[in-house]
Amino acid sequence: MNQNIWIELEQTIEDQLKLQVDLSLERHHNFMLKHGLSDCQKVMDIGTGNGLFLSKVAEKHTQIQFHGIDNKPHMIEKAKTRQLLNCVWCLGDALEQETRIALSTINGILMRYFVLHMPNTREAFLQICKTVQNGTKLWIFDLDLDHYICKPEQPEFILIRDIVETFCDQHSVEIRIGTKLPPILDEVGFKVTDIEFEPFNNQEIDHQRFAEYVFREASLYNHFLGNDPDSEEMERIENFLFNVMDQNKHFVQYGMVMISAEKV
Ligand SMILES: C[S@@+](CC[C@H](N)C(=O)[O-])C[C@H]1O[C@@H](n2cnc3c(N)ncnc32)[C@H](O)[C@@H]1O
């Protein structure tokens, strides 16, 4: 694959991470506050990406030490450009030994749009849970296919679901996070304290930004599946989101869930 495609894709990912922060920072920060953020001294963000979300939270809590890790060098390089006294950025894999050592000293773990990147979910949470101290808070924000809704049903929305579902199946990741993850967390030793489904839909979010968000998600998953970006399906999806979807006629929701838990 030529380098230009990666450069184009990098910008698309960057734009999507920014839009995700614009659309969800307040809701996600409030959820973390509701579930113990202010009681923490050290928080680790696993899969921090370019660090934008973590830096926005860190600015609001200068008394807390934040530690963002990601296994992609170019992401950590971007995160390091955010110079905050209470933020440290490290290249690292969620499951390697060094990360576990760092995890043993923290009391809050953030995973925002990261669980989908972690195959073998149960084993990974078991290892993390064994490492952290009792009382450590866990906040998870991620996609939930059970809450992908389009009323009345539209074939183009089913195409979007299919792309996301195929990607997750191919990578053996669990996308029904709201129902499948809580029993796993309880079993490995994280007591689930709250599950909230997000109102991430075309009634709550500005129409244009919602369409842009969903189209970029579909394009990214389509790309990672190795599919043609100009396929007839992608054209239909684009037309539906930007020209047909109407707030007064369609309720369209991209399923997202927020979960809080605590090591017991
Ligand atoms: C969708 S991005 C989410 C970024 C950020 N958490 C946010 O909310 O904007 C997922 C990130 O997880 C990182 N990642 C994937 N697998 C990882 C692993 N095993 N260890 C650490 N980071 C990983 C990817 O490089 C990517 O930056």
The ligand as an SDF file (V2000), in Angstrom:
LIG
                    3D

 27 29  0  0  0  0  0  0  0  0999 V2000
   -9.6400    4.2890   18.7170 C   0  0  0  0  0  0  0  0  0  0  0  0
   -8.1210    4.7520   19.3950 S   0  0  0  0  0  0  0  0  0  0  0  0
   -8.6720    5.5550   20.8800 C   0  0  0  0  0  0  0  0  0  0  0  0
   -7.8090    6.6990   21.2840 C   0  0  0  0  0  0  0  0  0  0  0  0
   -8.1700    7.4180   22.5860 C   0  0  0  0  0  0  0  0  0  0  0  0
   -8.3730    6.5040   23.6820 N   0  0  0  0  0  0  0  0  0  0  0  0
   -9.3900    8.2970   22.4440 C   0  0  0  0  0  0  0  0  0  0  0  0
  -10.3430    8.1080   23.1650 O   0  0  0  0  0  0  0  0  0  0  0  0
   -9.3580    9.1940   21.6080 O   0  0  0  0  0  0  0  0  0  0  0  0
   -7.4370    3.2410   20.0480 C   0  0  0  0  0  0  0  0  0  0  0  0
   -5.9630    3.3360   20.3780 C   0  0  0  0  0  0  0  0  0  0  0  0
   -5.5320    2.1090   21.0100 O   0  0  0  0  0  0  0  0  0  0  0  0
   -4.1860    1.8640   20.6140 C   0  0  0  0  0  0  0  0  0  0  0  0
   -3.8770    0.4400   20.8520 N   0  0  0  0  0  0  0  0  0  0  0  0
   -4.3450   -0.6330   20.1750 C   0  0  0  0  0  0  0  0  0  0  0  0
   -3.8750   -1.7810   20.7170 N   0  0  0  0  0  0  0  0  0  0  0  0
   -3.0770   -1.4200   21.7590 C   0  0  0  0  0  0  0  0  0  0  0  0
   -2.3150   -2.1530   22.7140 C   0  0  0  0  0  0  0  0  0  0  0  0
   -2.2660   -3.4890   22.6870 N   0  0  0  0  0  0  0  0  0  0  0  0
   -1.6500   -1.4630   23.6680 N   0  0  0  0  0  0  0  0  0  0  0  0
   -1.6930   -0.1040   23.6990 C   0  0  0  0  0  0  0  0  0  0  0  0
   -2.3950    0.6380   22.8180 N   0  0  0  0  0  0  0  0  0  0  0  0
   -3.0730    0.0000   21.8510 C   0  0  0  0  0  0  0  0  0  0  0  0
   -4.1660    2.2780   19.1490 C   0  0  0  0  0  0  0  0  0  0  0  0
   -2.8640    2.5660   18.7120 O   0  0  0  0  0  0  0  0  0  0  0  0
   -5.0740    3.5140   19.1580 C   0  0  0  0  0  0  0  0  0  0  0  0
   -4.3380    4.7040   19.2850 O   0  0  0  0  0  0  0  0  0  0  0  0
  1  2  1  0
  2  3  1  0
  2 10  1  0
  3  4  1  0
  4  5  1  0
  5  6  1  0
  5  7  1  0
  7  8  2  0
  7  9  1  0
 10 11  1  0
 11 12  1  0
 11 26  1  0
 12 13  1  0
 13 14  1  0
 13 24  1  0
 14 15  1  0
 14 23  1  0
 15 16  2  0
 16 17  1  0
 17 18  1  0
 17 23  2  0
 18 19  1  0
 18 20  2  0
 20 21  1  0
 21 22  2  0
 22 23  1  0
 24 25  1  0
 24 26  1  0
 26 27  1  0
M  CHG  2   2   1   9  -1
M  END
$$$$
